[in-house]
Amino acid sequence: MTYSLKEVYYTLQGEGAQAGRAAVFARFAGCNLWSGLEKDRATAQCNFCDTDFVGTDGPGGGKFRSSEALADHLRAAWDAGAETGAPYVVFTGGEPMLQLDEPLIDACHAAGLEVAIETNGTFAVPASVDWICVSPKPSSNLVQRTGQELKLVFPHEVTPDSVVDLDFQHRFLQPMDGPDRVANTAAVVDFCRRDPRWRLSLQVHKLVGIP
């Protein structure tokens, strides 16, 4: 299989339970809920997405013809940035489950990488993934209903009450970015005070300017 990645970079995780942790982010090209093109945004199931996942022209991106070649690329990105610690890669997108498969997971583990995924949950995630973060999207069929982390952008057509009983260790509400960010943040704070099953997640990388 040939893997297509928009970008690969070493940074700190900016959201959720792993916020502040050093990680290699591997952003796959492509998504099943939006083409990534502005002309299609109005009709997309995930029309608030702020991520560029089109093509393979980002830093560290490209096409990789084998799972071993990509795993080596990811490990090299870690080694170039970290002097110690447990190597950690976060597969994201777009939708990473369009491309992430068992051979790539196995190759990453063989390279010493702990494997995490950020997914919209419309595909089943292999059990060999070490950390599963699911962010359900409107009008989509939620297949992956278990994992370590459940994250909702708020306000959202998918309501917290509709998914709070799913089998996840952590549940986060993240204020939707944009012109209403301040009001959305206040609404999330109020909601989490009233329902402590949920926790506030902020996009720390945006607040402090981490790429």
Secondary structure, 3 states (H helix, E strand, C coil): CCEEEEEEEEEECCCHHHCCCEEEEEEECCCCCCCCCHHHHHHCCCCCCCCCCCCCCCCCCEEECCHHHHHHHHHHHHHHHCCCCCCEEEEECCCHHHCCCHHHHHHHHHCCCEEEEEECCCCCCCCCCCEEEECCCCCCCCCCCEEEEEEEEECCCCCHHHHCCCEEEEEEEEECCCCCHHHHHHHHHHHHHHCCCCEECCCHHHHHCCC
